[in-house]
Amino acid sequence: MIYDSIKKLAAYGLETGLIGKEDRIFAINRILEALGLDEYKEPAQEYSGVVLEEVLRELTDYACEKGLCGDSIVYRDLFDTKLMGLLTPRPSEINQLFRGLYNHQSPEAATDYFYKLSQDSDYIRRYRIKKDMRWVAPTEYGDLDITINLSKPEKDPKAIAAARNARQSGYPKCLLCYENEGYAGRVDSPARQNHRVISLKINGEDWGLQYSPYVYYNEHCILFNKKHTPMVIDKAAFSKLFDFVEQFPHYFIGSNADLPIVGGSILAHEHFQGGNYTFAMAKAPVEKELVFKGFEGVKAGIVKWPMSVIRISSLDRNELAELAGKILSCWRGYTDEEAFVFAQADGEPHNTITPIARMRNGSFELDLVLRNNITTEEHPLGVYHPHAELHHIKKENIGLIEVMGLAVLPARLKDEMDRLAKALVSGEDLRSDETLMKHADWAEAFSASYDITRENVNEIIQKEIGIVFSKVLEHAGVFKRNEKGREYFSRFIEYVNK
């Protein structure tokens, strides 16, 4: 049976193009080595349409039985990634093919190839991504995307303990470092033998392009500096964004903020996130046109969006970077006590920007989302952060992806919403259930507006979660969408023009 599994994996490699006919015996011998086998008997049966998840489970079951790896999700992932790394082409081969497609066909052809390879190599585990729950929720700001992430496996207690007791390693320095390409991994660091990076020049510097293993949207990519250098949002960052979209005009690219609370994730390593997807924020119209002195040729305006967004566009990327740099510089030092905006407190900076760049109708376009990370006793997690009454749905930081209109919600909500649906249909007292108690105020408020049945309850809950997410974004908005908020926003624009 193990020989059948080996033959199936080799057949999968041939079908997907990970290996060529001349590589087949070589690949089989590498798999035998990984399984501790020194001989192979070719099965008579031929295989096609191999389901990767199934064959990897067969091979990893064998490895567990033989003591080659521990029988838990962490150790199994380390082992099956090692197997897939044996089939994944070398970085030089992939880069050469990518560049050929880019130069002789199109940027889209190049990224299509690389995205497919990243899935075929199991770096992006298709069968796990399918588990994620996704839906679209209509709101006054357009259709927001909602996802409950179920694809990222939870670590088992034994692996957590092993990671705690293991010698701490400084290699790679972080999960974004270039040194992750081909790395075997550890219990506290994922295996990356099947991980590949496309080398790019961004403003003359060496950068790498990869895809996120937990794709939240189509072709969710990460652009990272090959040097382990901290995140900084500055004029140079805007120029880097424009350089990328000029090379890949079918992709958007954006950055998390460079301060904690307001979306900073891996602040220690400079990186951006992009992809081939149009978010609700990109579709949102400009509701108030603006003119910036000295930049009259730049089209500008305030976007109809729950957060505070200035959109600027121009055919001249350098002029756009200059204006964006000016707006950022002004915002970094801006204080308006009446609006409860403070540039700093006790030497800690509070103001920064989440930028998103794209090409639109041949022009460079940049959305500048004003962010502030101040905290108070009433809002210890952040004044411009989801407030406590929304934490039952979303408590985590509002980063780039959420800013653009895609909610990444915790896995716990799947079971909680299933239980809530049953309770609403049956008329159960929500406050008598420890898990549902935190949802009680919210559920009691919206359920009064519906005739809830077994047939419509899930649709109603999904719609109401979308409304909560729109409120989450409103909380994260510095200038609120009311008369006073518009006055405060206009005051900042006047400050920039002065």
C-alpha positions in Angstrom: 0.0 0.0 0.0 2.8 2.4 0.8 4.2 2.0 -2.7 0.7 2.9 -4.1 0.8 6.1 -2.1 4.2 6.9 -3.3 3.2 6.3 -6.9 0.1 8.5 -6.4 2.1 11.4 -5.1 4.5 11.1 -8.1 1.5 11.1 -10.4 0.1 14.2 -8.7 3.4 15.9 -9.3 3.3 15.0 -13.0 -0.3 16.1 -13.5 0.2 19.5 -11.8 3.6 20.1 -13.6 5.6 20.2 -10.4 7.8 17.6 -11.9 8.5 16.5 -15.5 8.7 12.9 -16.8 12.5 12.9 -16.4 12.0 13.8 -12.7 9.7 11.0 -11.8 12.2 8.3 -10.7 14.3 11.0 -9.0 11.2 12.2 -7.1 10.2 8.6 -6.1 13.7 8.0 -4.7 13.5 11.2 -2.7 10.2 10.2 -1.2 11.6 6.7 -0.3 14.4 8.4 1.5 12.0 10.6 3.5 10.0 7.5 4.5 13.1 5.5 5.5 12.7 3.0 2.7 15.5 1.6 0.6 13.5 -0.3 -2.1 10.5 0.3 -4.3 8.1 -2.1 -6.2 6.2 -0.3 -8.9 2.5 -1.0 -8.5 0.7 -2.1 -11.7 -2.2 0.4 -11.2 -2.0 3.8 -12.9 -3.3 6.8 -11.1 -4.8 10.1 -12.3 -6.9 12.8 -10.6 -5.1 12.2 -7.3 -6.6 14.0 -4.3 -3.6 15.5 -2.6 -5.1 15.6 0.9 -5.8 11.9 0.8 -2.4 10.7 -0.5 -0.6 13.0 2.0 -2.7 11.5 4.8 -1.8 8.0 3.7 1.9 8.8 3.6 1.9 10.7 6.9 -0.1 7.9 8.6 2.7 5.5 7.5 5.4 7.9 8.9 3.6 8.1 12.2 3.3 4.3 12.4 7.0 4.0 11.8 7.9 6.7 14.3 9.2 9.1 11.7 7.0 11.9 13.0 4.6 12.6 15.9 0.9 12.0 15.3 -0.4 15.5 15.8 -1.3 18.4 13.5 1.9 20.2 14.0 4.2 17.3 13.4 2.1 16.0 10.5 2.3 19.4 8.9 6.1 19.4 9.3 6.3 16.0 7.6 3.9 16.4 4.7 5.5 19.7 3.9 8.8 17.9 3.7 7.3 15.5 1.2 5.9 18.3 -0.9 9.2 20.1 -0.9 10.7 17.1 -2.7 8.3 17.8 -5.6 8.5 21.6 -5.7 10.9 23.1 -8.3 14.0 25.1 -7.3 13.6 28.8 -6.8 15.8 29.6 -9.8 13.6 27.5 -12.1 10.4 29.2 -10.8 11.9 32.7 -11.1 13.1 32.0 -14.6 9.7 30.8 -15.8 7.9 33.6 -14.0 10.1 36.2 -15.7 9.6 34.6 -19.1 5.9 34.7 -18.7 6.0 38.3 -17.5 8.2 39.5 -20.4 6.7 37.5 -23.2 3.0 37.3 -22.2 1.8 39.5 -19.4 2.1 40.2 -15.7 -1.2 38.4 -15.2 0.2 35.3 -16.9 3.2 35.3 -14.6 1.1 35.7 -11.4 -1.4 33.1 -12.6 1.4 30.6 -12.9 2.9 31.4 -9.5 -0.4 31.4 -7.7 -1.3 28.0 -9.2 2.1 26.6 -8.3 1.8 27.9 -4.7 -1.5 25.9 -4.4 -0.3 22.8 -6.3 2.8 22.6 -4.0 0.4 22.6 -1.0 2.0 25.8 0.3 -1.5 27.1 0.1 -3.6 24.2 1.4 -6.7 24.3 -0.8 -8.5 21.7 1.2 -8.1 23.8 4.4 -9.0 27.1 2.8 -12.3 25.6 1.6 -13.3 25.2 5.2 -13.4 29.0 5.7 -16.9 30.5 6.0 -17.5 33.4 3.6 -20.4 35.6 2.8 -21.3 39.1 1.6 -23.2 41.5 3.8 -25.1 44.5 2.4 -24.5 47.7 4.3 -24.9 51.4 3.7 -21.2 51.4 2.7 -21.7 48.7 0.0 -21.3 44.9 0.2 -18.8 44.0 2.9 -17.0 40.7 2.8 -17.2 38.5 5.9 -15.0 35.5 6.6 -14.7 33.2 9.6 -11.2 31.7 9.4 -11.2 28.0 9.9 -8.2 27.0 7.8 -5.4 27.8 10.3 -5.0 24.7 12.5 -4.7 25.1 16.2 -1.6 23.8 17.8 -1.9 20.7 20.1 -0.8 20.9 23.7 2.2 18.6 23.2 3.5 20.8 20.4 3.0 23.9 22.5 4.9 22.4 25.4 7.7 21.2 23.0 8.0 24.7 21.5 8.2 26.2 25.0 11.0 23.9 26.0 12.9 24.0 22.7 16.0 26.1 22.3 15.0 29.5 21.0 16.3 30.1 17.5 17.0 33.4 15.8 16.8 31.8 12.4 14.8 32.9 10.5 14.4 36.1 12.4 10.6 36.2 11.6 8.0 34.5 9.4 8.5 37.0 6.7 12.2 36.7 6.3 13.7 35.5 2.9 15.4 32.7 4.8 12.1 30.9 5.2 12.3 29.7 1.6 12.9 26.0 1.8 13.3 26.0 5.6 12.4 22.7 7.4 10.6 24.3 10.2 10.3 23.5 13.9 7.5 22.9 16.4 7.4 26.7 16.9 8.0 27.7 13.2 6.1 26.3 10.2 7.9 24.1 7.6 8.6 25.9 4.3 10.3 23.4 2.1 7.5 24.0 -0.5 7.6 27.8 -0.1 8.9 29.8 -3.1 9.6 33.5 -3.5 9.7 35.6 -6.7 12.6 38.1 -6.6 11.7 41.7 -7.6 13.3 45.1 -7.7 11.2 47.7 -5.9 12.7 51.2 -6.2 16.0 49.6 -6.9 16.0 47.4 -3.8 15.7 43.6 -3.5 12.2 42.5 -2.5 10.4 39.2 -2.6 6.9 38.3 -3.7 5.0 35.4 -2.1 1.4 34.4 -1.5 -0.1 34.1 2.0 -0.6 30.5 3.0 -4.0 31.6 4.5 -5.5 33.4 1.6 -8.3 35.7 2.8 -9.1 36.8 -0.8 -8.1 36.0 -4.4 -4.3 35.9 -4.9 -3.6 37.3 -1.5 0.1 38.2 -1.8 2.8 39.5 0.4 5.6 41.8 -0.8 8.5 41.9 1.6 11.9 43.5 1.9 14.6 40.9 1.6 16.4 42.7 4.5 14.9 42.2 7.9 14.1 45.9 8.5 11.3 47.5 10.5 8.0 48.7 9.1 7.9 52.4 8.4 5.2 54.4 6.7 6.9 57.4 4.9 7.1 59.0 1.5 9.5 56.2 0.3 6.8 53.6 1.3 4.3 55.3 -1.1 6.9 55.2 -3.9 7.4 51.5 -3.3 3.6 50.9 -3.5 3.5 52.8 -6.8 6.5 50.9 -8.2 4.7 47.6 -7.5 1.4 48.5 -9.1 3.2 49.9 -12.1 4.8 46.5 -12.5 1.6 44.6 -11.6 -1.3 46.9 -12.6 -3.9 44.1 -12.0 -3.0 44.0 -8.3 -3.6 46.4 -5.5 -1.0 46.8 -2.8 -1.3 48.3 0.7 0.3 48.4 4.1 -0.7 47.8 7.7 0.0 50.9 9.8 3.4 51.1 11.5 2.0 51.5 15.0 0.5 48.9 17.3 -3.3 48.8 18.0 -4.2 50.3 14.6 -3.3 47.3 12.6 0.5 46.8 12.9 1.1 43.0 12.6 4.7 42.1 12.1 6.2 45.5 12.8 9.8 44.2 12.8 9.8 43.4 9.0 8.9 45.8 6.2 6.2 44.3 4.1 3.0 45.1 2.1 -0.1 43.0 1.2 -1.8 42.9 -2.1 -3.7 40.8 -4.5 -6.1 40.5 -7.4 -9.3 41.5 -5.7 -11.6 44.6 -5.6 -12.7 45.4 -2.0 -15.7 47.4 -1.0 -13.6 50.4 -0.2 -12.2 50.5 -3.7 -15.7 50.6 -5.0 -16.8 53.3 -2.6 -17.3 56.7 -4.2 -15.8 60.0 -3.4 -18.4 62.0 -1.5 -16.5 65.3 -1.2 -14.0 66.6 -3.7 -10.8 68.3 -2.3 -8.1 70.6 -3.7 -4.6 70.5 -2.2 -2.6 73.7 -2.7 0.4 73.2 -4.9 -1.1 69.9 -6.1 -4.1 71.3 -8.1 -3.4 68.7 -10.8 -4.1 65.8 -8.4 -7.6 64.6 -8.2 -8.6 64.3 -4.5 -11.5 63.7 -2.3 -13.0 62.2 0.9 -14.3 58.6 0.4 -17.8 57.6 1.5 -16.5 55.0 4.0 -16.9 54.4 7.7 -13.2 55.2 8.3 -11.5 58.5 7.5 -10.1 58.1 4.0 -8.6 60.6 1.6 -8.3 59.4 -2.0 -5.8 61.0 -4.4 -5.0 60.1 -8.0 -2.7 61.3 -10.8 -0.9 60.1 -13.9 2.3 61.3 -12.1 3.4 58.9 -9.4 6.1 61.2 -8.1 3.7 64.1 -7.6 1.3 61.7 -5.9 4.0 60.5 -3.5 4.9 64.1 -2.7 1.4 64.9 -1.8 0.9 61.7 0.2 4.2 62.4 2.1 2.9 65.9 2.9 -0.5 64.6 4.2 1.3 62.0 6.3 3.8 64.5 7.7 0.9 66.9 8.6 -1.1 64.0 10.2 1.9 62.8 12.2 2.0 66.1 14.0 -1.7 67.0 14.1 -3.6 67.6 17.3 -7.2 68.7 17.6 -8.3 68.4 21.2 -12.0 69.0 20.4 -11.9 66.1 17.9 -9.9 64.0 20.5 -7.0 63.7 18.1 -3.6 63.9 19.8 -0.3 63.5 17.8 1.5 62.1 20.8 1.2 61.5 24.6 4.2 61.1 26.9 6.5 60.8 23.8 4.4 58.0 22.3 3.3 58.8 18.7 -0.4 58.2 18.0 -1.0 59.3 14.4 -0.2 57.2 11.3 -1.7 56.2 8.0 -2.8 52.9 6.4 -2.1 53.4 2.6 -3.6 51.4 -0.3 -2.4 51.8 -3.9 -3.9 50.7 -7.2 -4.1 51.5 -10.9 -7.4 52.9 -12.1 -8.0 53.8 -15.7 -4.3 54.3 -16.3 -3.8 56.6 -13.3 -2.1 55.9 -10.0 -4.6 56.0 -7.1 -3.8 56.0 -3.4 -6.2 55.8 -0.5 -4.8 57.3 2.7 -6.7 56.0 5.8 -6.1 58.2 8.9 -5.3 56.2 12.0 -4.8 57.0 15.7 -3.9 54.5 18.4 -4.6 56.5 21.6 -6.1 54.6 24.6 -8.1 55.8 27.6 -9.4 54.1 30.8 -12.8 53.7 29.1 -11.2 52.3 26.0 -8.0 50.5 27.1 -7.7 48.7 23.7 -8.0 51.9 21.8 -10.4 54.8 21.3 -10.4 54.2 17.5 -10.7 50.4 17.8 -13.8 48.2 18.2 -15.4 49.2 21.5 -16.3 46.7 24.2 -19.9 46.2 23.1 -18.7 44.8 19.8 -16.0 42.4 21.2 -18.4 39.5 21.2 -18.0 39.6 17.4 -14.7 41.4 16.8 -12.1 42.3 19.4 -8.8 42.0 17.3 -6.9 44.9 15.7 -8.3 46.5 12.6 -5.6 46.0 10.0 -5.3 46.6 6.3 -7.7 43.8 5.2 -10.5 44.9 7.6 -9.9 48.6 6.7 -10.7 47.7 3.0 -13.9 46.0 3.9 -13.2 42.3 4.7 -13.9 41.1 8.2 -11.6 38.3 9.3 -13.5 36.9 12.3 -12.3 34.3 14.8 -13.0 30.6 14.4 -15.0 30.5 17.7 -17.9 32.3 15.9 -18.8 29.3 13.8 -20.0 27.2 16.7 -21.3 30.2 18.6 -23.5 31.3 15.6 -24.8 27.7 15.1 -25.8 27.6 18.8 -27.3 31.1 18.6 -29.4 30.1 15.5 -30.8 27.1 17.3 -31.6 29.2 20.4 -33.3 32.0 18.5 -35.5 29.4 16.6 -36.4 27.6 19.8 -36.9 30.8 21.9 -34.3 29.7 24.4 -33.1 32.2 27.1 -29.8 33.3 25.7 -28.6 34.5 29.2 -28.9 31.0 30.6 -26.1 29.8 28.3 -22.6 30.8 29.3 -21.4 30.9 25.6 -24.4 32.8 24.2 -24.6 35.3 27.1 -22.1 37.6 25.5 -24.3 37.8 22.3 -27.5 38.3 24.3 -27.9 42.1 24.1 -27.1 42.1 20.4 -29.3 39.1 19.5 -32.3 40.3 21.5 -32.1 43.7 19.8 -32.0 42.5 16.2 -34.4 39.5 16.7 -37.2 41.8 17.6 -37.2 43.1 14.0 -37.6 39.7 12.3 -40.0 36.8 12.1 -37.2 34.3 12.7 -37.7 30.7 11.4 -35.4 27.7 10.9 -35.2 28.6 7.2 -34.1 32.2 7.5 -32.2 32.4 10.8 -28.7 31.9 9.4 -29.2 34.5 6.7 -30.4 37.0 9.4 -27.4 36.3 11.6 -25.0 36.8 8.7 -26.7 40.0 7.8 -26.5 41.3 11.3 -22.8 40.3 11.7 -22.2 42.5 8.6 -23.9 45.4 10.3 -21.7 44.9 13.4 -18.6 44.9 11.2 -19.7 48.2 9.6 -19.9 49.6 13.2 -16.5 48.2 14.0 -15.1 50.2 11.1 -17.0 53.3 12.3 -15.4 52.9 15.7 -12.0 52.8 14.0 -12.7 56.0 12.0 -11.0 59.0 13.5 -13.5 61.6 12.2 -17.0 60.3 12.7 -19.7 60.3 10.0 -21.8 63.1 11.5 -21.9 66.9 11.2 -19.1 67.4 13.9 -16.9 64.7 12.3 -17.2 66.3 8.9 -16.2 69.7 10.5 -13.2 68.1 12.1 -12.1 66.4 8.9 -12.4 69.7 7.0 -10.3 71.3 9.7 -7.5 68.8 9.1 -7.7 69.4 5.3 -7.4 73.2 5.9 -4.4 72.5 8.2 -2.7 70.6 5.3 -3.3 73.4 2.9 -1.9 76.0 5.4 
